[in-house]
Amino acid sequence: NLAQSKVVVQDLHRAAWPAALILLLDNTEDIDVQLMAIRALRWMWESEKFHSDLLKVGTVKAVSSFLDAENEQLLKLVLRSLIVFTQPCTDQIALQLIGKKGNGYEMIVSKLGKAHVASVLVCNLSQCPFARIELSKAGVVAAIIRTLHESGEHKLDAYLITSLCYMCRESMIRASLRYAENGFKTLLSLLMNPCAKHFHPELLCAITQFNYDEPSLMLMVKGGLINVLLTQLREHTKEHGSIHTERVAPRERTQGAVPPQPHSPPAQYQFSPPRSLSPPDSPPALSDDLETAGLLFSPKCDPSDNEDYVPLTPSSSTSFSRLYSFGDKLSENGFTGVDSCILETLCQLTYQRTPLRALGSRTTVDTLLEYMVSLRYPQHRQNFVKATKTLSSIVTCKHYFNNLLEEECVLAIDRLLCRPRHPDCWECSRLRDTGRYVLQELAGSAQSGLGEGEMTYRLASSSQTPLSITTALSVPHVIKQPNMLNSLLFGHRALRCLLDTLNTRLEEAVPSLHNLFTTLAVKNPQVPESVCTSCEVSSVRHETNVTFVTDDGFRVGANRQSLEHACPVFEAMFRGGFMESNQSQVHLSEITADCLQYLTRLTTSGEFCSCLLPNDINTLLEMVHQTDRFLLPDLTKKVLYHVMNNRLCPDTSPKIYRWGVATGRHLPTAAHV
């Protein structure tokens, strides 16, 4: 009774009462005396400034020596007192828990599953590194797994779940969990149990402790770890994700920039169990009613469970939910808890030497894409980087290429990331750049010998099979090499298959064709050609001192010196000592007068402008051939570019096609057009 008064307890300490009580416990076998002495020591512990004095006289060690007591009431009191002593648990307290006989931790572990308060004590001890090691030596991991496994899905011990998560911090304990029967199976089943949803952040954080333990990771993968992580990430995306529905101006985003975040969880990634069965914030005040006071504190009253029961009052200051919540405080620091842990583990799995089929599946790609699209940026920029890194590692692995191609993952990446929702939107532009980066990474596998062979095999089967259609739609997104693109499009009929999908899969066919045109540098023919209004090239004229005569008798005048400087063929003709060097009229065969006139004007103008090109498509196509004939490759490219980007339309396409088959395909510059 005296120990419950904060004023009197100071006098008790000065009078060395703790040492006297411990001596009394060592020399008495009376249950009532033992009960009252332990209660007194527990109340004395309420004064925090006397903890060191109580530890010096061995208070925790003396109480823990009764863990093997056969009296049920005494055992409950001992466990509840140790719960009070271990909040928080220090190394000195953990050392005294070994007890006088050295079996203190074994006795605590043996009580799991029999006394509920034992799980609370284990939860407190698991927060101390020294105590975790001692508990592990006593076989606590196997005991926790057995108790959780036997309790079933609907009857969960919250303290044991939290204890198991704390235990995973020690490498030795992680190894024992790997060899324990139903060890990882229990851990993963808790993650899939909706009744344990409150503990999913703790469990996911515990799994991240195994990120550099490859044998343990592989065992969990065999038990379905990847599917569990993807399920958790989908649920998190559904609850906390939000797709932007309005245009985001670039100015709005630059003002919300955040500093870089670290790549691994910080030290604040700690979790603490609910503080249940803990002592109240202060001992109850002595009642003024003597009768009531006697009922509360009389040593001879019936020692019921309620007398030593500590109220279930979870402490908000130490709860895991505060440190690991999705609240604003963590969001400002760039961490969202659950998703960060999931991405850490998924990213680590991509570095494993053994290919994991579940990792290269459409489900994985879709889950990551949906998360990236709905993630709030830049508040959680670091998590977006982790997701992008994970997705990039998956698509660059050649072992997953066949699966990614068959399950239309290429089309999914383009659909969710590369298609802007709003014009001139910063968010859409950011997602598009990310999608292009991922597809560029995937192109490394696609443009390898393996990728070319797999796509060729699928295209060669039939133009109407789902695999060939999927391959044809994917080719423009990932193939950029001209030779390979030409081979797949024309040699293996990918273009024909792609055009056929315009009637069946328009939403996928149009972006594929758009990417194809982008790769080939083909402009939109519906965009009108810009009219030259300030150019003076067309008005430049030179002295005519040589005349060319064509096969049909037409004459075209030109300046000899300008042609010599601009064209190597004319330079050789006029300076090489040939007959033409002294003639004022030179005969040129296999060229029309119109083409020759435009060719000489372009050659002698000194600079190129589209206003100098002819409007007639036949003359324009002839110029492509003649510029190649007269060794003007730069001019050939410019004229050909003008044909394909400004003159290609439904009216001219038949002529261009026939010219390409007959003449253009033999020209080095136009061979891949």
DALIN-V588879 format. One record per backbone hydrogen bond with DSSP energy under -0.5 kcal/mol. NH is the residue of the N-H (numbers start at 1). CO is the residue of the C=O. E is the energy in kcal/mol with one decimal. If there is no record, write none. Layout:
BEGIN
nh: <NH:NH>
co: <CO:CO>
e: <E:E>
END
This chain:
BEGIN
nh: <4:5:6:9:10:10:11:11:12:13:14:15:16:17:20:21:22:23:24:25:26:27:27:28:34:35:36:37:38:39:40:41:42:43:44:45:46:47:48:50:51:54:55:56:57:58:59:62:63:64:65:66:67:69:75:76:77:78:79:80:81:82:83:84:85:86:87:87:88:90:94:95:96:97:98:99:104:107:108:109:110:111:111:112:114:115:118:119:119:120:121:122:123:124:125:126:127:128:129:132:133:134:135:136:137:138:139:140:143:144:145:146:147:148:149:150:151:152:156:158:161:162:163:164:165:166:167:168:169:170:174:175:176:177:178:179:180:183:186:187:188:189:190:191:192:193:193:194:196:197:199:200:203:204:205:206:207:208:209:209:210:211:213:214:217:218:219:220:221:222:223:224:225:228:229:230:231:232:233:234:235:236:237:238:239:240:241:242:249:252:253:254:255:256:257:269:270:276:278:278:290:293:294:295:296:297:298:301:304:307:308:308:309:311:313:313:316:318:319:320:322:323:324:331:332:333:334:335:338:341:342:343:344:345:346:347:348:349:350:351:352:355:357:359:360:360:361:365:366:367:368:369:370:371:372:373:374:375:377:380:381:384:385:386:387:388:389:390:391:392:393:394:395:396:397:397:398:400:401:404:405:406:407:408:409:410:412:413:414:415:416:417:418:418:420:425:426:429:430:431:432:433:434:435:436:437:438:439:440:441:442:443:444:444:445:445:446:447:448:451:452:453:454:455:456:457:458:459:460:461:462:465:469:470:471:472:473:474:475:476:477:478:478:479:480:485:486:487:488:489:490:491:492:494:495:496:497:498:499:500:501:502:503:505:508:509:510:511:512:513:514:515:516:517:518:519:520:521:522:523:525:527:528:533:539:540:545:545:546:547:548:549:550:551:553:556:558:560:563:564:565:566:567:569:571:572:573:574:575:576:581:582:583:586:588:596:597:598:599:600:601:602:603:604:605:606:612:613:620:621:622:623:624:625:626:627:628:629:630:631:632:636:637:638:639:640:641:642:643:644:645:646:647:647:649:653:656:657:658:659:660:661:662:663:664:665:666:667:671:671:673>
co: <1:2:4:5:6:7:7:8:8:9:10:11:13:12:16:17:18:19:20:21:22:23:24:25:30:31:32:33:34:35:36:37:38:39:40:41:43:44:46:47:48:50:51:52:53:55:54:58:59:60:61:63:64:66:71:72:73:74:75:76:77:78:79:80:81:82:84:88:86:88:90:91:92:93:95:96:98:103:104:105:106:107:108:109:111:111:115:115:116:116:117:118:119:120:121:122:124:125:127:128:129:130:131:132:133:134:136:135:139:140:141:142:143:144:145:146:147:148:154:156:157:158:159:160:161:162:163:164:166:167:170:171:172:173:174:175:176:180:182:183:184:185:186:187:188:189:190:192:193:194:196:197:199:200:201:202:203:204:205:206:207:208:210:212:213:214:215:216:217:218:219:221:220:224:225:226:227:228:229:230:231:232:233:234:235:236:237:374:247:249:249:250:251:253:254:266:268:274:275:311:288:289:290:291:292:293:294:298:302:304:304:305:306:309:275:311:314:315:315:272:319:319:320:327:328:329:331:330:336:337:338:339:340:341:342:343:344:345:346:348:349:353:355:356:356:357:358:361:362:363:364:365:366:367:368:369:370:371:375:376:378:380:381:382:383:384:385:386:387:388:389:390:391:392:393:394:396:397:398:400:401:402:403:405:404:404:408:409:410:411:412:413:413:414:418:422:248:425:426:427:428:429:430:431:432:433:434:435:436:437:438:439:440:441:441:442:442:443:445:445:448:449:450:451:452:453:454:455:456:457:458:462:465:466:467:468:469:470:471:472:474:474:475:475:478:481:482:483:484:485:486:486:487:488:489:489:493:494:495:496:497:499:500:501:505:505:506:507:508:509:510:511:512:513:514:515:516:518:517:521:523:524:526:531:536:537:543:558:558:584:556:586:554:591:550:548:546:558:559:560:561:562:563:630:567:568:569:570:571:572:578:579:580:547:549:592:593:594:595:596:597:598:599:600:601:602:609:610:616:617:618:619:620:621:622:623:624:625:626:628:627:632:633:634:635:636:637:638:639:640:641:642:642:643:647:649:652:653:654:655:656:657:658:659:659:660:663:664:667:668:670>
e: <-1.0:-1.6:-0.5:-2.5:-0.5:-0.6:-0.7:-0.7:-1.9:-1.9:-2.1:-1.8:-1.6:-2.7:-1.4:-2.8:-2.3:-2.3:-2.1:-2.4:-1.7:-0.7:-0.8:-0.6:-2.4:-2.7:-2.4:-2.5:-2.2:-2.3:-2.2:-2.2:-2.3:-2.2:-2.3:-1.5:-1.2:-1.3:-1.0:-1.8:-1.7:-2.4:-2.4:-1.9:-1.4:-1.1:-2.3:-2.3:-2.4:-2.5:-0.9:-1.8:-1.6:-1.8:-2.3:-2.3:-2.0:-2.4:-2.4:-2.5:-2.3:-2.4:-1.7:-1.6:-2.4:-1.7:-1.2:-0.5:-0.5:-0.6:-2.7:-2.2:-1.7:-1.4:-1.1:-1.6:-2.5:-2.2:-1.9:-2.5:-2.0:-0.8:-0.9:-1.4:-1.9:-2.3:-1.2:-0.7:-1.0:-1.0:-2.0:-2.4:-1.9:-2.0:-2.5:-2.2:-1.1:-2.1:-0.5:-2.5:-1.8:-1.9:-2.8:-2.2:-2.2:-1.4:-1.6:-2.1:-1.6:-2.9:-2.6:-2.4:-2.5:-2.8:-2.5:-2.1:-1.5:-0.7:-0.7:-0.8:-1.9:-2.1:-2.3:-2.6:-1.8:-2.2:-2.5:-1.2:-1.8:-1.8:-2.3:-1.9:-1.7:-2.2:-1.5:-1.4:-1.0:-1.7:-1.9:-1.7:-2.6:-2.1:-1.8:-1.1:-1.2:-0.5:-0.6:-0.7:-1.4:-1.3:-1.5:-1.4:-2.5:-2.8:-2.2:-2.0:-1.9:-1.6:-0.5:-1.1:-2.0:-1.5:-2.0:-0.8:-2.4:-2.5:-1.8:-2.3:-2.4:-2.0:-1.2:-1.5:-2.0:-1.9:-2.7:-2.5:-2.2:-2.2:-2.3:-2.4:-2.2:-2.2:-2.5:-2.4:-2.0:-2.7:-2.1:-2.4:-0.6:-0.6:-1.1:-1.9:-1.1:-1.1:-0.9:-1.9:-2.6:-2.2:-0.5:-0.8:-0.8:-3.0:-2.3:-1.9:-1.8:-2.5:-1.8:-1.7:-2.5:-0.9:-0.7:-0.6:-0.5:-0.5:-0.6:-1.5:-0.6:-1.0:-1.0:-1.6:-0.6:-1.0:-2.3:-1.8:-2.2:-0.8:-1.1:-2.0:-1.3:-2.2:-2.3:-2.5:-2.0:-2.0:-2.8:-2.6:-1.8:-2.2:-1.2:-1.3:-1.4:-0.5:-0.6:-1.1:-1.1:-0.5:-0.8:-1.9:-2.9:-2.3:-2.2:-2.5:-2.7:-1.9:-2.4:-2.4:-1.8:-0.9:-0.5:-1.8:-1.6:-1.7:-2.2:-2.1:-2.5:-2.5:-2.6:-2.5:-2.6:-2.6:-2.2:-1.8:-2.3:-1.5:-0.5:-1.0:-0.6:-1.4:-0.9:-2.7:-2.5:-2.6:-2.2:-1.1:-2.4:-0.7:-1.7:-2.3:-1.9:-2.5:-2.3:-1.9:-0.8:-0.9:-0.7:-0.8:-3.8:-2.2:-2.3:-2.3:-2.4:-2.3:-2.0:-2.7:-2.5:-2.0:-2.4:-2.6:-2.2:-2.0:-2.3:-1.9:-0.7:-0.9:-0.6:-0.7:-2.1:-2.6:-1.0:-0.8:-2.6:-2.2:-2.4:-2.4:-2.4:-2.2:-1.8:-2.2:-1.8:-0.6:-0.7:-0.7:-2.2:-2.6:-2.4:-2.6:-2.2:-1.4:-1.8:-0.6:-1.0:-1.2:-0.8:-2.4:-0.6:-2.8:-2.7:-2.2:-2.5:-2.6:-2.2:-1.1:-1.2:-2.2:-1.9:-0.5:-2.0:-2.4:-2.5:-1.8:-1.0:-1.3:-1.2:-3.1:-0.6:-2.4:-2.3:-0.6:-1.5:-2.6:-2.5:-2.3:-2.0:-2.6:-2.1:-2.4:-2.0:-1.0:-3.0:-0.5:-0.5:-1.6:-0.6:-0.6:-0.6:-1.6:-0.7:-1.8:-1.6:-2.4:-3.1:-2.6:-2.4:-0.5:-1.5:-2.4:-2.3:-0.6:-1.8:-2.0:-1.8:-1.5:-2.3:-0.7:-2.0:-2.1:-2.0:-2.5:-2.1:-1.3:-1.2:-1.3:-0.9:-3.0:-2.4:-2.3:-2.4:-2.2:-2.4:-2.5:-1.9:-2.5:-2.3:-2.1:-1.0:-0.5:-2.0:-1.5:-2.0:-2.4:-2.1:-1.9:-1.2:-1.4:-2.8:-2.6:-1.2:-1.9:-2.4:-1.2:-2.7:-2.0:-2.2:-1.8:-2.3:-2.6:-2.5:-2.0:-2.0:-2.4:-2.1:-1.9:-0.9:-0.9:-0.6:-2.3:-2.4:-2.6:-2.5:-2.5:-2.4:-2.3:-2.3:-3.3:-2.4:-2.5:-1.6:-1.6:-0.6:-0.6:-1.1>
END
